[in-house]
């Protein structure tokens, strides 16, 4: 039965060959599929990474609400900035002390004097006065101090000289004293004995129209100074308008006095009423 055997042999030989080829093809397809999946996963990962980087870059560039880097990360300057010097602060028993014809300077008030621009001033106002003069000069304005503290004895002597000069012009004693009191004042009843009212000068120019007067009118309260004898307050101060005399009252009081448009006498009465 050679034919049968040959047929069987052929049949038997073909079947294993088909099985082997089928396994190999399946493995190849499996490998290819795995490779494709791996490439897809890698491509997706790359895309995600690129997208994330782009988003972060956009945030860094475009986000207007991003926090500023901490100060420690900024480059350190070779010359550190100087902190603005704070002016000394005093209580109102000093700031608002009064001296006028109706309110003599209290005996308890003893000025501590220091020299500035050739005149004597109350030492406690010196830091504010120096700062004000320096800042005015930086703005191109020269503030020249020509008068501040005058002793009671010197004040009285000058008062008598002015009274006598008016009497020589025909004034009565009473009228002459009243006139001098309005423009100068007696010893002990005058701002000059406090050492806290500073008289400025602009040389030959009328002070009220000078650059110094305009600068002081705008900036003096920043240093605790107010115009001591403002226009329109003659009845309250007992003195004529004087654009050149500025009085130290402290920055807080100076700001309030400007807001309320009050002279020192009015402001002292206002505070007394507020305190009951």
C-alpha positions, 0 to 999 in steps of 0.5 A: 500500500505504497500509495496510502503510505505516501498519502499519509506521509504527505498529509502528516508532513503538511500538518506540522508545517501549517501548525509551525507557520501559524505559531510564528505568524501569531508571535510576529503579530503579537510583537508588532502589536506590542511595539505599536502599543509601546510607541503609542504610549511613548508618543502620548507621554511625549505629547503630555510632557510637551504640553505641560512644558508649554502650559508652565511656560505660558503661566510664567510669561502671561500670568499677571497674578504670579507672585513676585520672587522673594526679596532674598532672591533679588540681587543685593545692592552694593550700597543699601538704601537708607531708611527714612529717619523718623521724626521724634514725637512729643505729647501735647503738653509740649506741642500745644503750649500757648503764649499770647497776651491772654495766656502767659507762658507757664513758669513750668515751661523751660525751653532747652535751647540749641543753635541753628543757622545762628539763632537759638531754637527749642532743641526738641524741634531741631530734628524736624526743622533741620529735615524741613530745611534740607528737603526744601533745599533739595526742592531748590528752595532756600529757607533762611531762619532769622529769628526764633527764641528771644528771652523775656528780658530782651522781648520787654526791652524791644517792646518798650523801644517800639512803644516809645517810637510810636509815642514819638509819632503822637500815639498815647501810651495805651494806643502804642502798647496795644499796637505793639502787642498786636505785632510784637508782644510782651515778654512771657506773653509771646511765642518767641519765648517758647523757641518753637516759632521760627521766623523765615526770611526771603531776603529783599523779596516780600516773603508772602509772595516768595518761593519759600512761602509757597513751599512752606504753605504746601509742605510744612505740616509734613514736619509738624509746623503750621503758620502761627498767625494766619490771615483771618485769625487776628481776633483769635491770635491777638496778632496781625497776619504774619506769613513768615512765622511757623510754629511747631505743633507736631505732625498729627496736630499740624495735619488736623489743624489744616483739615479744620482750618484752625489757628493754634488758639482755636485748635487748643479750644477745640481739643479741650471741648472734645475732651469734655 
